[in-house]
Amino acid sequence: MDQGLAAALAGIAGVVGAGIGGLATAYGARVGAQKTIEAVHVQVAHQASAEHEQWTREHRRQACDETVSAWMRFYSVSVECQGRVSRDQAVSEEQFTALHEAFIALTIAAAKLQLWGPDNLVSSARNLSSAAQHLHVATLGWPGAVQSGDAAEVSATKEQVAACNRNASAAWHSFASTAHTTLGVRLQH
C-alpha cells in the first residue's frame, strides 16, 4: 500500500502540477495577448497620427503653392502698373482690373492657409496679403494724382507706391522664408 499510496500521491501531485502549469501557461498567454493588443493599438494610433500629419502637410503645401502662384500673378501685374507710374504714364482700366483680380486671388489664397496653419505661416500670409492691399490701393490712387496736376501730389503718390512696393517685397520674402521653414522646401523668390 505504501507504493500504491506513493503512486497515488505522485499522480495527484502531477495533476496538480499540470493544472498549475496549465494555469500559468494560460495566464502567460493572456498577458501576451494583452500586450500584443496594446502594441497593435499603439502602432495603429501612431500610423493614424502620421497619416493625418502627412495629409495636413500636403494641404498646407497646396495652399502655399496657390499663394505663391497668386503672388507671382499679382507681382507681375503690379510691376506693369508701377512701370507706368514711374514713367508718369496712365494705367489702363484693363491693367487696374487685372491688378484688382490678382489682388483678390492672392487674398483668397492667403486666407486658405488659415485652415492649415501653423500660426506663423498664417500670420506671414496675412502680412503678405495686407502689403499687397496697400500696394493695390496706392496704385489705384495714381490716376487721381495725375489728374490733379499737382506735382507734389504726383511725387507723393509715386513715393507711396515705391514704399508699398518695398513693403510688399519684404512681406513676400518673409512669407517665402516661413513657408520654407514650415514645409521644409525652397520656394522661388
Salt bridges, closest charged atoms under 4 A:
GLU38 OE1 - LYS35 NZ 3.81
GLU58 OE2 - ARG61 NH2 2.46
ASP65 OD2 - ARG61 NH1 2.41
GLU66 OE1 - LYS112 NZ 2.75
ASP88 OD1 - LYS158 NZ 2.90
GLU159 OE2 - ARG166 NH2 3.05
